[in-house]
Amino acid sequence: MKAKKVFKIIGIVLLVVIIIITFIVGYFYFTYTQAFNTENKPYKNYIGYINQEKALLNDVYTLCENGYIQRTYNGAGLDAYAVNKKHYRGQIITTFNHNEFTDSGYLNFRFLVNCKGQAGWFEIIEMNLDLQEQPLDPKLIDALLSFTSKSEHWNVLNYSDSDKAYNYYMYVSYRIENGKVTEIIP
């Protein structure tokens, strides 16, 4: 009788150990195969991702360093403007003819700048002043896209520990009131 109890206890312990091992192996298998699968998730890519096949001006320049892109979480901000933002704003005021437009809203450009300071791969979001998506005048969009895409406006950014330049993500939002650019973010 004691032998039956010992075999029964050993059997229960082995069954518990097998169940625990199966659970652990299943968990790691799921983590390895499914945890990073973004196929059925609403956000399939990293922050700052721009689909290079659908982007505007995607065939003008090439990205450097195997296409690796820096500053994807918050953009390059004020570091990206050649000279400075005040200079950029001054250039847009002197070159952009706002008299032919009457639209009001926000025109947002998300784009990449390669290691040579060349801007391309643009995505555009058009909104009204209440931040609801609404189309703006295509000629207004073309004029601001042409201005924003000029390489003379963007710096070449280097890694802090070397002179090696990198590709970076950037965004510019124009607040437009009655055809005139009133604010540039960032």
N, C-alpha and C positions, 0 to 999 in steps of 0.2 A: 503494500500500500504506500509505503513511503517512497518507493521508486516511482510510482505513478504520479505522486504529488511533485516530485523533483522534475520529472519529464514535463508535467503540465506547466510548472513555473518556468522552466527553460524554454518551452514552446511559446508561452506568452511573452517572455522577454525578447525572444528572437523575432516574434511577430511585431512587437512594438519597435524594435530596432529597424526592421525592414520597412515599416511604415514611415518612420522618421527619415530614413535614408531616401526613400522614394519621394517624400515631400521635399527634401532638400534638393535632390537632383531635378525634380520637376520645377521647383522655384528658379534654380539657376538656368535651366533650359528656357523657361519662359522669359526670364530677364535677358538672356543672350539673344533670343530670336524675335521677341515681340515688343519688348519695352521701348525700343527706339524706332519701331515701325510707325511711320507717320502717314501711311496710306489713307487711313480713315479718320484722321484727326483734322480739326479745322485749321491748324497752323502747321503746315507741312515743312516749313523752312525756318532757318534762324532769323533773328531780328536783323533787319537791314538787307535781307535777301532781295535781289532784283533778278527776275527771270531774264537772262541775257538773250534768249531767243525772241521774246516778245517786246523787249525794250526798244525805244527809239534811239537812233544813232549808235546801234550796236555793232555796226560793221566798219566804223571809221578808224578805230584804234584797237590795239590789243592790250590785254592786261599783262603785267609782268609777274615774275616769280610763280609760275604755274597757276596763276589766277587767284592766289590767296589775297583776301581783302581784309584790311585792318579797320578798326573803329566802326564796327557794324552795329554796336548797341546804341550809340548816341551821335554818330556822325563826327566829322572832323571839326565842326563848329567854326569858331573864329580863326583857328589856325590855318584853315584852308584858303581863306581869301588872300589873293596876291595883294601886296602892300597892306591894306587893312579894309575893314568893312565900310568905313567912311568913304574911302576912295571908290569902292565898288558902288556904293549908293550914289556918289557923285557922277560916276560914269553912266549909270542907268538913267539918271535925271537928264543928263545932257544928250544921250543917244536915243532914248526911247521916246517916240512921238505919241504922247497920250491923247492928243486932240482928236484922233480918228476913232477912238473907242469910247463907249459909254457904259461898259460892263462894270459891275461891282461884285466882289467876292474874293476868294483866296485861290491862288494858283500855286500848287505845290509840286516841286520837282524833286524826285528821289533819283540819284544817279551815282555813278562811280567815277573816280578820277584815278588814272593809272600812275605809275611811278615816274612818268615824264610830265605830269601835270595836265594831261589831256582828258577832258571830260567827255563822257559818253554813257551809253546804257541808261537812258532816261525813262523813268515812269512818271506819268502826270496824273494828278488828282485835281479835279476842278470842283469848287464848292461856292455856295453863296455866302453872304456874310453871317448867316445863321448856322454855318458849318454843315449844311446839307449838300450832298453831291448834286451839282447842277452844271450843265455845260456852259462854257464861256465862249466868246467869239474866237473861232479858229485862227483868225489873223492875229489877234492878241496873243494867243498861245504860241503861234509860230514866231512872233517878234521876240517874246520873252525867252523862248527856247533857243533861238538863234543867239541872243545876248548871253544867256547863261552857259551855253555850250562852248563859248570861246575859251581856249586854253590860257589866254593872257590873264584871266580872272582867278586862276587857281594855282596854289603853291605846290611845289614838290615837297612832300613830307618824308623825313628820314627817321630811321630808328634812332633812339636816343643814344645808344652806345656805338653807333657807326655812321658812316656817310651813305649807307645803303638806303635807297628810297623804296617806298612801298605803295601799293594800291590802297585806296581808301573809299569809304562810303560817305556820301554827303547828301544833304537835303537843303533846299531853299524854298521858303514859302513867301510868296508876294501877297500882301494885302492890297487890293485894288479897289479904289472908290472912284466911280465915274470915269473909268479908263486910266486913272493916274495911280501909280505905285505909291502908296502912303507908308508902307512898312515892309521891312525885309527881315525875315526870321530864319536862322539865328543871326 
